[in-house]
Amino acid sequence: MIIDISQEVFSCHTFPGDPAPVQTHPMSISNGDICNLTEFSMCAHNGTHVDAPYHFINDGKTVDEAGLVPFVGECYVARRDGELTADDVIDIMEAARDADAAKRILIAGKATMTASAARAFVQAGIILYGNESQTVGPEDAPAEVHLIMLGAGIVLLEGIVLDDVAEGRYFLSAAPLNLGGCDGAPCRAYLINN
């Protein structure tokens, strides 16, 4: 079964201060044009999107340099609310290793990464971390957690929708748009229940 875990772009949540997506229609069949044509503008971090290291690290990898490996493969979904601690990470990683899916971790629920949890995920050797919020760290102070994780080369998948997704192992596809030189990119993320 394929489970779409992406937000619809034009009605998506946006991080405070980020511009919201906008669409216009320069051509329309109903106006006598030969076809319908949509033009849009958006922030690279609107809706379901990825953060490349370059988002917070000036000499970090950009989206196109990150490759596809982190974004496609087995993942583990855990459900947590509140602040994630290093002890939470130990429990999550034990379950993920038992499921043979310990490289990509997705957190369902209203979880906020702490610096100690970020360091524990770095130590665990994950290559992708995803969550439902529009940012990994606390919304009012996201820099520290981003610097820890992106500094270790972990790519971030933010703004996913895991409302009805049970804990366990899945196959993840969250390949970002190939935006050369960019710090982030929108993606169409989905899980395959295997």
Sequence and secondary structure as in RCSB ss.txt:
>XXXX:A:sequence
MIIDISQEVFSCHTFPGDPAPVQTHPMSISNGDICNLTEFSMCAHNGTHVDAPYHFINDGKTVDEAGLVPFVGEC
YVARRDGELTADDVIDIMEAARDADAAKRILIAGKATMTASAARAFVQAGIILYGNESQTVGPEDAPAEVHLIML
GAGIVLLEGIVLDDVAEGRYFLSAAPLNLGGCDGAPCRAYLINN
>XXXX:A:secstr
 EEE    GGG    TTS   EEEEEE GGGT SS EEEEE  TTSSSEEE GGGT TTS  HHHH SGGGEEEE
EEEE  EEE HHHHHHHHHHHHHTT  SEEEEESSEEE HHHHHHHHHHT SEEEESSSSSS TT  HHHHHHHH
HTT EEEES   TT  SEEEEEE  B   TT SEEEB  EEEE 
